[in-house]
Amino acid sequence: MNIKKSFRLIVLGISLIFTLPLFSQNSSFINPIIPGGYPDPSICKVGDTFYIVNSSFEYYPGLPIHKSKDLINWELIGYGLHREEQCTGKVNLVNVQSDGGIHAPTIRFNNGTFYIITTNVYYNEDAKTTDFVNFIITAKNPEGPWSNPHILEGAPGIDPDIFFDDDGKVWYVGTHSPEKPNFPGEGEIWLQEIDIENWKLIGKQSYLWRGACGGVWAEGPHIYKRNGWYYLMIAEGGTSFNHAVMIAVSDSLKGPFIANERNPILTTRHLSYDNWVHSTGHADLIELNDGRWYMVALGIRGDEERGSNMGRETHLVPVQWEKEPFEWKDIKYEWPVVAPQTGQVERFNPVPFNNTSQKRNASFVDNFDYTKLNLAWNFRRVPTKNMYSLSANKGNLRLYTNPNVIKERGRTSLMGFRQTESDFEYQAKMNFYPKSDNSEAGISIVQKDDNYFTLTVVKENNKYILQLKLADPNSKPEVLNKQVISNYNKEITLKVKSRNHNYSFYYSMNGVEFILFEETKANHILSKGYTGAYFGVHATSNGENSIDYADFDWVSYKSN
């Protein structure tokens, strides 16, 4: 039995262990339901299947889509933006800035078609302006293919919602800054009809609401119709500790909307900064076939210094509808009460459906044995052509060096998958024997273009050097440790392990005996922006032209 087959058997055993249900049937599930950097969840249901789409910002492919039958076990099935032709022109993911790109999508299903409406945020360096491009893509199958973007001209702002009313009309619900704001950061929700046949806005804009509690950063709207009443739910308070969900109601789609006196209906403003999760908000509601309701919302775990390397993740919360308790008000509508028992996102929760259990997959293994890349892999921006190959050396991922290095708006040979837990073990086996000096390849942990670790083999003066580099925001990348590998024989296994708020970096020449190379704190790549960390592989020729490449036999990730 060869080494690779032996490794696969070991990995299979590990995978089986780590994918076993953590709880017995009819018990509990753990939040977040989709761990890792999956913010701004939007949900819809077709038959007995639920679908969630999330923001993806500068990453490609964009708009990840998960499906589930039970709301607690989610499978990544594809992306809304999965072809380069979708991501050029006005929807530019080729050289988009960090924290730009795809924001706050909404997914809906109507008359046999899935719709995703969202915003691409692109900073034009030449004009010193930021373009907000709002567009719709459609598909008959949520796994794809999805259409090219239908740009909605004349749609200002961000975070659009698409609402299909009972009379057949289709509406755009957006966020913008009002012409005469009362204070900095005031947002306003607006409405306009969409001609869905010609993909354009028609009629006049209506202005619906500026939020419940001061309206600071009123955004992320969704409209629902229940028992003849229109409910407008929004995010408010920014994306940090004051993030919150607000709701208002009207008997007319164009308002006026009456704010719930008990707003916010979800927040962590009233909780300690040290609560297990904070910044909860930007939510969407879903009704089950039996009339029950749930909410999906983002939140940030406080694992590292009241922050998280995973960034903002998707959580699930029960909802029940209640009338005002005072009969003299003669109010006919109801309000959604989120997490009615505790009023907050809980780590442990009763399962939504009987006879189900959560199977949290705490591992990711890729042996690169297939002709297509695993859906979990992402790139920072649309990758350069011929950046990688799964056929050049079958059973391996071949990653080609190019002159590009990791930099803002750059497109280096870098690819990765989301970190899902604070404590983990990530390793990769690499065959790398470059012809050119300055070529390097290895593994990476990337938060942003100015915030990452790389553990790589570098060729310098015909010597092979192991090098650990750290880039902290607002400072130049720093080499933390480097040493000549005296017994380098083309193959090396690189590993990073996180435990007790520390990272330990290792290497092995035989895949069995690992040598500790360096240790650091785990808080260097905390999510301070919109995205979480990605584990990955990286190769570069550092500004020089070369024909070098690295072959990765496998990568393995498991949480501890």
C-alpha positions as CSV (number, residue, x, y, z in Angstrom):
1,M,0.0,0.0,0.0
2,N,1.5,3.4,-1.0
3,I,1.8,6.3,1.3
4,K,-1.0,8.3,-0.3
5,K,-3.4,5.4,0.0
6,S,-2.4,4.9,3.7
7,F,-2.9,8.6,4.3
8,R,-6.4,8.5,2.7
9,L,-7.4,5.6,4.9
10,I,-6.3,7.5,8.0
11,V,-8.0,10.7,6.8
12,L,-11.2,8.7,6.1
13,G,-11.2,7.4,9.7
14,I,-10.6,10.9,11.0
15,S,-13.4,12.3,8.8
16,L,-15.8,9.7,10.0
17,I,-15.0,10.5,13.6
18,F,-15.4,14.2,13.1
19,T,-18.6,14.0,11.1
20,L,-20.5,11.9,13.7
21,P,-23.6,13.7,15.2
22,L,-22.6,15.6,18.4
23,F,-26.1,15.2,19.8
24,S,-28.7,12.4,20.0
25,Q,-32.0,12.6,18.1
26,N,-34.7,15.0,19.4
27,S,-32.1,17.0,21.2
28,S,-30.1,20.1,20.3
29,F,-28.2,21.9,17.6
30,I,-25.2,24.3,17.9
31,N,-24.9,27.7,16.5
32,P,-23.6,28.9,14.1
33,I,-25.4,26.6,11.7
34,I,-23.0,27.6,8.9
35,P,-19.6,28.2,10.5
36,G,-16.9,30.3,8.9
37,G,-17.1,33.6,7.0
38,Y,-20.7,33.4,5.8
39,P,-22.4,36.8,6.7
40,D,-25.6,38.5,5.7
41,P,-27.7,35.3,5.3
42,S,-30.8,35.3,3.2
43,I,-33.1,32.3,3.1
44,C,-35.9,30.9,1.0
45,K,-37.8,27.6,0.9
46,V,-39.0,25.5,-2.1
47,G,-41.1,22.5,-1.0
48,D,-39.3,20.9,1.9
49,T,-35.8,22.3,1.0
50,F,-34.3,25.5,2.4
51,Y,-31.7,27.6,0.6
52,I,-29.3,30.3,2.0
53,V,-27.1,32.7,0.1
54,N,-24.4,34.9,1.8
55,S,-22.2,37.9,1.0
56,S,-18.9,37.0,-0.5
57,F,-17.2,40.4,-1.0
58,E,-14.0,40.2,-3.0
59,Y,-13.9,36.4,-3.2
60,Y,-14.5,34.4,-6.3
61,P,-16.6,32.4,-7.0
62,G,-19.2,34.7,-5.4
63,L,-22.5,34.3,-3.7
64,P,-22.2,30.8,-2.0
65,I,-25.4,28.9,-1.8
66,H,-26.2,26.2,0.8
67,K,-29.2,23.9,1.0
68,S,-30.8,22.0,3.9
69,K,-33.8,19.8,4.7
70,D,-33.8,20.5,8.5
71,L,-32.3,24.0,8.9
72,I,-29.3,22.7,10.9
73,N,-27.3,20.6,8.4
74,W,-26.2,22.7,5.4
75,E,-24.5,21.6,2.2
76,L,-22.7,23.9,-0.1
77,I,-24.1,23.3,-3.5
78,G,-22.8,26.1,-5.7
79,Y,-22.3,29.8,-6.3
80,G,-24.4,32.5,-8.0
81,L,-21.3,34.0,-9.6
82,H,-19.4,31.1,-10.9
83,R,-18.1,32.2,-14.4
84,E,-15.6,34.9,-15.2
85,E,-17.9,36.5,-17.7
86,Q,-20.3,37.2,-14.8
87,C,-17.6,39.1,-12.9
88,T,-16.2,41.6,-15.4
89,G,-17.6,44.9,-16.5
90,K,-19.8,46.6,-14.0
91,V,-19.8,43.6,-11.7
92,N,-16.0,43.7,-11.3
93,L,-14.4,41.0,-9.2
94,V,-11.1,41.1,-11.2
95,N,-9.4,43.9,-9.3
96,V,-11.9,44.8,-6.7
97,Q,-10.7,46.3,-3.4
98,S,-10.7,44.4,-0.1
99,D,-14.1,44.5,1.6
100,G,-15.6,45.6,-1.7
101,G,-17.4,43.3,-4.1
102,I,-20.6,41.4,-3.3
103,H,-22.7,42.7,-0.4
104,A,-25.9,41.6,1.3
105,P,-27.8,39.4,-1.2
106,T,-31.4,38.3,-1.1
107,I,-32.6,35.0,-2.5
108,R,-36.2,34.4,-3.4
109,F,-38.2,31.8,-5.5
110,N,-41.1,32.7,-7.7
111,N,-43.0,30.8,-10.4
112,G,-40.3,28.2,-11.0
113,T,-37.3,30.6,-10.9
114,F,-34.7,31.5,-8.3
115,Y,-33.7,35.1,-8.0
116,I,-30.7,36.6,-6.2
117,I,-30.5,40.4,-6.0
118,T,-27.4,42.0,-4.6
119,T,-24.8,44.9,-4.8
120,N,-21.3,45.0,-6.1
121,V,-19.3,47.7,-4.4
122,Y,-16.3,48.9,-6.5
123,Y,-13.9,51.7,-5.7
124,N,-12.7,53.5,-8.8
125,E,-9.2,54.6,-8.0
126,D,-8.9,56.9,-11.0
127,A,-12.1,58.8,-10.3
128,K,-11.9,58.4,-6.5
129,T,-15.5,57.3,-6.4
130,T,-17.3,54.2,-5.2
131,D,-19.7,52.6,-7.6
132,F,-22.7,50.7,-6.2
133,V,-24.0,48.3,-8.9
134,N,-27.2,46.6,-8.1
135,F,-28.2,43.6,-10.1
136,I,-30.2,40.4,-10.3
137,I,-29.2,36.9,-11.4
138,T,-31.6,34.0,-12.0
139,A,-31.6,30.2,-12.2
140,K,-34.0,27.3,-12.6
141,N,-31.7,25.2,-10.4
142,P,-30.0,26.7,-7.4
143,E,-26.9,24.6,-8.1
144,G,-26.6,26.6,-11.4
145,P,-26.0,27.6,-14.0
146,W,-27.0,31.2,-13.0
147,S,-27.6,33.9,-15.5
148,N,-25.3,36.8,-16.3
149,P,-26.1,39.8,-14.1
150,H,-29.1,42.0,-15.0
151,I,-28.0,45.5,-14.0
152,L,-30.7,47.7,-12.6
153,E,-29.8,51.1,-13.7
154,G,-30.8,54.1,-11.5
155,A,-30.8,52.0,-8.3
156,P,-28.8,53.9,-5.7
157,G,-27.3,52.5,-2.5
158,I,-26.8,49.0,-1.3
159,D,-28.5,45.9,0.2
160,P,-31.4,45.3,-2.2
161,D,-34.4,43.1,-1.5
162,I,-36.8,41.7,-4.2
163,F,-40.4,41.4,-3.2
164,F,-43.1,39.5,-5.2
165,D,-46.5,40.8,-4.2
166,D,-49.8,38.9,-4.5
167,D,-50.9,41.0,-7.5
168,G,-48.0,39.9,-9.6
169,K,-46.0,43.1,-9.3
170,V,-42.3,42.8,-8.4
171,W,-40.6,45.4,-6.2
172,Y,-37.1,46.6,-5.5
173,V,-36.5,47.5,-1.8
174,G,-33.2,49.3,-1.3
175,T,-31.1,51.4,1.0
176,H,-29.6,54.8,0.4
177,S,-28.5,57.9,2.1
178,P,-31.3,60.5,2.1
179,E,-30.7,63.8,0.3
180,K,-31.0,65.7,3.6
181,P,-29.8,63.5,6.4
182,N,-30.6,64.5,9.9
183,F,-27.2,63.2,11.2
184,P,-24.2,61.3,9.8
185,G,-24.9,57.7,8.9
186,E,-28.6,58.1,8.5
187,G,-30.1,55.6,6.1
188,E,-33.4,55.4,4.3
189,I,-35.3,52.5,2.8
190,W,-36.8,53.1,-0.6
191,L,-39.1,51.2,-2.9
192,Q,-39.7,51.0,-6.7
193,E,-41.3,48.6,-9.1
194,I,-39.2,46.3,-11.3
195,D,-40.1,45.5,-14.8
196,I,-38.9,41.9,-14.5
197,E,-39.2,41.3,-18.3
198,N,-36.9,44.1,-19.2
199,W,-34.8,44.3,-16.0
200,K,-35.4,47.9,-15.3
201,L,-37.0,50.1,-12.6
202,I,-40.3,51.7,-13.5
203,G,-42.6,54.2,-11.8
204,K,-41.6,56.5,-9.0
205,Q,-39.5,55.8,-6.0
206,S,-41.3,55.7,-2.6
207,Y,-39.5,56.4,0.6
208,L,-40.5,54.0,3.4
209,W,-38.6,54.3,6.6
210,R,-35.4,55.7,8.2
211,G,-35.2,53.2,11.0
212,A,-36.4,52.8,14.5
213,C,-33.7,53.9,16.9
214,G,-32.1,56.9,15.3
215,G,-31.7,55.2,12.0
216,V,-27.9,54.9,12.1
217,W,-27.0,52.7,9.1
218,A,-30.5,51.6,8.4
219,E,-29.9,48.9,5.8
220,G,-30.4,45.3,4.8
221,P,-34.2,45.5,4.2
222,H,-36.6,42.6,3.6
223,I,-40.3,42.9,3.1
224,Y,-42.8,40.1,4.1
225,K,-46.6,39.9,3.7
226,R,-48.5,38.1,6.5
227,N,-52.2,38.1,7.0
228,G,-52.6,41.1,4.7
229,W,-50.0,43.2,6.5
230,Y,-46.6,44.3,5.1
231,Y,-43.7,43.9,7.4
232,L,-40.4,45.8,6.7
233,M,-37.4,44.3,8.6
234,I,-34.0,46.0,8.5
235,A,-30.6,46.0,10.0
236,E,-29.5,49.0,12.0
237,G,-26.6,50.3,14.1
238,G,-23.6,49.2,12.0
239,T,-21.9,45.9,11.8
240,S,-20.2,45.8,15.3
241,F,-21.5,45.6,18.9
242,N,-24.5,47.9,18.2
243,H,-25.8,45.8,15.3
244,A,-29.5,45.1,15.6
245,V,-32.7,44.0,13.8
246,M,-35.7,46.4,13.6
247,I,-39.2,45.9,12.2
248,A,-42.1,48.0,11.2
249,V,-45.6,47.3,9.8
250,S,-48.1,48.8,7.3
251,D,-51.3,47.9,5.6
252,S,-49.9,49.4,2.4
253,L,-46.7,48.4,0.6
254,K,-45.8,52.1,0.3
255,G,-46.5,52.9,3.9
256,P,-46.6,54.6,6.2
257,F,-44.8,52.1,8.3
258,I,-45.3,51.9,12.1
259,A,-42.3,50.9,14.1
260,N,-42.5,48.1,16.7
261,E,-42.4,49.8,20.1
262,R,-40.3,46.9,21.3
263,N,-37.5,47.3,18.7
264,P,-34.8,46.1,18.4
265,I,-36.2,42.5,18.0
266,L,-32.7,41.1,18.0
267,T,-29.4,42.5,19.2
268,T,-26.6,42.0,21.7
269,R,-26.5,45.7,22.7
270,H,-27.8,44.8,26.2
271,L,-25.3,41.9,26.7
272,S,-21.8,41.9,27.9
273,Y,-19.1,42.4,25.4
274,D,-17.8,39.0,26.5
275,N,-21.0,37.2,25.5
276,W,-20.2,34.1,23.4
277,V,-21.6,35.8,20.3
278,H,-22.1,39.5,19.6
279,S,-23.0,41.9,16.8
280,T,-26.0,39.8,15.8
281,G,-28.2,41.3,13.1
282,H,-28.7,41.5,9.3
283,A,-31.4,38.8,9.3
284,D,-34.0,37.1,7.2
285,L,-37.2,35.3,8.2
286,I,-38.6,32.0,6.9
287,E,-42.0,30.3,7.5
288,L,-42.1,26.5,7.8
289,N,-44.8,24.4,6.2
290,D,-46.4,23.9,9.7
291,G,-46.7,27.7,10.3
292,R,-43.7,28.1,12.6
293,W,-41.1,30.7,11.8
294,Y,-37.4,31.0,12.1
295,M,-34.8,33.7,11.6
296,V,-31.3,33.5,10.2
297,A,-28.9,36.2,11.3
298,L,-25.2,36.9,11.3
299,G,-23.1,37.0,14.5
300,I,-19.5,37.2,15.6
301,R,-18.1,34.7,18.1
302,G,-16.0,36.2,20.8
303,D,-13.3,33.5,20.9
304,E,-10.3,35.9,20.5
305,E,-10.2,39.2,22.3
306,R,-14.0,39.7,21.8
307,G,-13.5,38.9,18.1
308,S,-13.1,35.9,15.8
309,N,-10.8,34.7,13.2
310,M,-13.9,33.4,11.4
311,G,-15.6,36.8,11.0
312,R,-19.3,36.9,10.8
313,E,-21.2,33.6,10.6
314,T,-24.8,32.4,10.0
315,H,-27.0,31.6,13.1
316,L,-30.5,30.2,13.5
317,V,-33.1,31.6,16.0
318,P,-36.7,30.6,16.6
319,V,-39.5,33.2,16.1
320,Q,-43.1,33.3,17.3
321,W,-45.7,35.9,16.4
322,E,-47.6,37.7,19.1
323,K,-50.4,40.3,19.3
324,E,-50.1,43.4,21.5
325,P,-51.3,42.4,25.0
326,F,-53.6,45.5,25.4
327,E,-57.1,45.0,24.0
328,W,-57.9,48.7,24.1
329,K,-55.3,49.3,21.3
330,D,-57.5,47.4,18.9
331,I,-54.5,46.3,16.9
332,K,-55.0,43.5,14.4
333,Y,-51.4,42.8,13.3
334,E,-48.9,40.8,15.2
335,W,-45.2,41.2,15.8
336,P,-42.4,38.6,15.5
337,V,-40.7,37.8,18.8
338,V,-37.2,36.5,18.2
339,A,-35.9,33.8,20.6
340,P,-39.0,34.1,22.7
341,Q,-37.5,32.3,25.7
342,T,-34.3,34.2,26.1
343,G,-34.3,37.1,23.6
344,Q,-30.9,36.3,22.2
345,V,-29.0,33.9,19.9
346,E,-28.1,30.9,21.9
347,R,-25.2,28.5,21.4
348,F,-27.4,25.4,22.1
349,N,-31.0,25.1,20.9
350,P,-33.7,22.5,20.4
351,V,-33.8,21.1,16.9
352,P,-36.5,22.6,14.6
353,F,-37.7,19.2,13.4
354,N,-38.2,16.0,15.4
355,N,-36.1,13.0,14.7
356,T,-33.2,15.0,13.4
357,S,-29.7,15.6,14.6
358,Q,-26.9,17.9,13.7
359,K,-23.9,16.4,12.0
360,R,-21.2,19.1,12.3
361,N,-18.5,18.4,9.9
362,A,-15.3,19.6,11.6
363,S,-12.9,18.5,8.9
364,F,-12.0,19.2,5.3
365,V,-9.8,16.9,3.3
366,D,-9.0,17.2,-0.4
367,N,-6.8,14.7,-2.2
368,F,-7.4,16.4,-5.6
369,D,-8.6,13.2,-7.2
370,Y,-11.4,14.8,-9.2
371,T,-11.4,16.7,-12.4
372,K,-13.2,19.7,-10.8
373,L,-12.1,21.7,-7.8
374,N,-14.0,21.2,-4.6
375,L,-16.7,23.8,-4.1
376,A,-15.1,24.9,-0.8
377,W,-12.1,26.5,-2.6
378,N,-12.2,30.2,-3.2
379,F,-9.9,32.8,-4.7
380,R,-9.2,36.4,-3.8
381,R,-10.7,37.9,-6.9
382,V,-11.1,36.2,-10.3
383,P,-7.9,34.1,-10.6
384,T,-5.4,34.6,-13.5
385,K,-5.7,32.2,-16.4
386,N,-3.9,28.8,-16.0
387,M,-3.2,29.6,-12.3
388,Y,-3.7,25.9,-11.3
389,S,-4.3,22.5,-12.8
390,L,-5.9,19.3,-11.6
391,S,-4.8,17.4,-14.7
392,A,-1.1,18.2,-15.1
393,N,-0.2,15.7,-12.4
394,K,-3.3,13.7,-11.6
395,G,-4.1,13.3,-8.0
396,N,-2.4,16.6,-7.2
397,L,-3.2,20.3,-7.3
398,R,-0.6,22.0,-9.4
399,L,-0.2,25.6,-8.5
400,Y,1.9,27.7,-10.8
401,T,4.0,30.6,-9.7
402,N,3.5,34.0,-11.2
403,P,5.2,37.3,-10.6
404,N,2.3,38.6,-8.5
405,V,2.7,38.8,-4.8
406,I,-0.1,39.2,-2.2
407,K,-1.1,42.8,-2.3
408,E,-4.2,45.0,-2.3
409,R,-6.3,44.4,-5.5
410,G,-3.8,41.8,-6.6
411,R,-4.2,38.4,-8.2
412,T,-1.4,36.2,-7.0
413,S,-1.5,32.3,-7.1
414,L,-3.4,32.0,-3.9
415,M,-6.5,29.9,-3.1
416,G,-8.2,28.8,0.1
417,F,-11.2,27.6,2.1
418,R,-12.9,29.1,5.1
419,Q,-11.7,28.7,8.7
420,T,-14.6,27.4,10.8
421,E,-13.2,27.1,14.3
422,S,-10.7,28.9,16.4
423,D,-8.7,25.8,17.4
424,F,-7.6,23.6,14.4
425,E,-4.9,21.7,12.7
426,Y,-4.2,22.4,9.0
427,Q,-1.5,20.7,7.0
428,A,-0.6,20.1,3.4
429,K,1.9,17.8,1.6
430,M,3.8,19.6,-1.2
431,N,6.3,18.7,-3.9
432,F,8.3,21.8,-4.9
433,Y,11.5,21.8,-6.8
434,P,11.8,25.2,-8.6
435,K,14.3,26.1,-11.2
436,S,14.4,29.8,-10.5
437,D,15.7,31.7,-7.5
438,N,13.0,33.7,-5.6
439,S,10.3,31.2,-6.4
440,E,8.4,30.1,-3.3
441,A,5.4,27.9,-2.4
442,G,3.6,26.6,0.7
443,I,0.6,27.1,2.9
444,S,-1.2,30.3,4.0
445,I,-3.7,31.7,6.4
446,V,-5.2,34.8,4.9
447,Q,-7.5,37.4,6.4
448,K,-6.8,40.3,3.9
449,D,-4.2,41.4,1.4
450,D,-2.4,43.1,4.3
451,N,-3.0,40.5,7.0
452,Y,-1.8,36.9,6.5
453,F,0.6,34.2,7.4
454,T,2.6,32.3,4.8
455,L,4.8,29.2,5.6
456,T,6.7,28.5,2.4
457,V,9.8,27.0,0.9
458,V,11.8,29.6,-0.9
459,K,14.7,29.1,-3.3
460,E,17.6,31.5,-2.6
461,N,21.1,31.1,-4.1
462,N,20.3,27.5,-5.0
463,K,19.4,26.8,-1.3
464,Y,16.0,25.8,-0.1
465,I,14.8,27.9,2.9
466,L,11.8,27.5,5.1
467,Q,10.3,30.8,5.8
468,L,7.4,32.1,8.0
469,K,6.1,35.5,7.1
470,L,3.5,37.6,8.9
471,A,1.7,40.6,7.4
472,D,0.0,42.8,10.0
473,P,-2.3,45.6,8.9
474,N,-0.6,49.0,8.2
475,S,2.9,47.5,8.3
476,K,5.2,45.7,5.9
477,P,5.3,41.9,5.9
478,E,7.8,40.6,8.4
479,V,9.8,37.4,8.2
480,L,9.4,35.8,11.6
481,N,11.8,32.9,11.0
482,K,13.8,31.4,8.2
483,Q,16.3,28.6,8.0
484,V,18.0,26.5,5.4
485,I,16.5,23.0,5.0
486,S,19.7,20.9,4.7
487,N,18.0,17.7,3.8
488,Y,15.4,19.1,1.4
489,N,14.3,16.4,-1.0
490,K,11.4,18.0,-3.0
491,E,8.7,16.8,-0.7
492,I,7.7,18.5,2.5
493,T,4.6,18.5,4.8
494,L,3.7,21.9,6.4
495,K,1.4,22.2,9.3
496,V,-0.1,24.9,11.6
497,K,-1.9,24.1,14.8
498,S,-4.0,26.4,16.9
499,R,-4.6,25.8,20.6
500,N,-4.8,27.9,23.7
501,H,-4.8,31.1,21.7
502,N,-1.5,30.3,20.1
503,Y,-0.4,29.1,16.6
504,S,2.4,26.5,16.2
505,F,4.0,26.1,12.8
506,Y,5.7,22.7,11.9
507,Y,7.3,21.0,9.0
508,S,8.2,17.3,8.3
509,M,10.4,15.8,5.7
510,N,8.8,12.3,6.0
511,G,5.2,13.2,6.9
512,V,5.5,11.5,10.3
513,E,8.0,13.3,12.4
514,F,7.2,17.0,12.7
515,I,9.7,19.7,13.8
516,L,8.4,22.8,15.5
517,F,9.5,25.8,13.5
518,E,7.8,28.8,15.2
519,E,5.1,29.9,17.6
520,T,2.9,33.0,17.6
521,K,-0.2,34.4,19.1
522,A,-3.5,33.5,17.4
523,N,-4.8,37.0,17.3
524,H,-2.7,38.4,14.4
525,I,-5.4,37.8,11.8
526,L,-8.6,38.6,13.8
527,S,-11.4,39.7,11.5
528,K,-11.5,43.4,11.6
529,G,-13.4,43.8,8.3
530,Y,-16.2,41.9,6.6
531,T,-14.5,38.5,6.0
532,G,-13.1,35.6,8.0
533,A,-9.8,33.8,7.6
534,Y,-9.0,31.3,4.9
535,F,-6.6,28.4,4.9
536,G,-4.9,27.8,1.7
537,V,-1.9,27.3,-0.6
538,H,0.2,29.9,-2.2
539,A,2.9,30.2,-4.8
540,T,4.8,33.2,-6.3
541,S,8.0,34.0,-8.2
542,N,8.2,37.4,-6.4
543,G,8.2,39.7,-9.4
544,E,10.3,37.4,-11.7
545,N,9.1,35.5,-14.7
546,S,9.3,31.7,-14.1
547,I,7.8,28.4,-15.2
548,D,7.9,26.9,-11.7
549,Y,5.1,25.2,-9.9
550,A,4.2,23.3,-6.7
551,D,2.3,20.1,-6.6
552,F,0.0,19.6,-3.6
553,D,-0.7,15.9,-2.9
554,W,-3.4,16.7,-0.3
555,V,-4.6,19.2,2.3
556,S,-6.2,18.3,5.6
557,Y,-8.1,20.5,8.1
558,K,-9.8,19.5,11.3
559,S,-10.9,21.5,14.3
560,N,-9.8,20.7,17.8
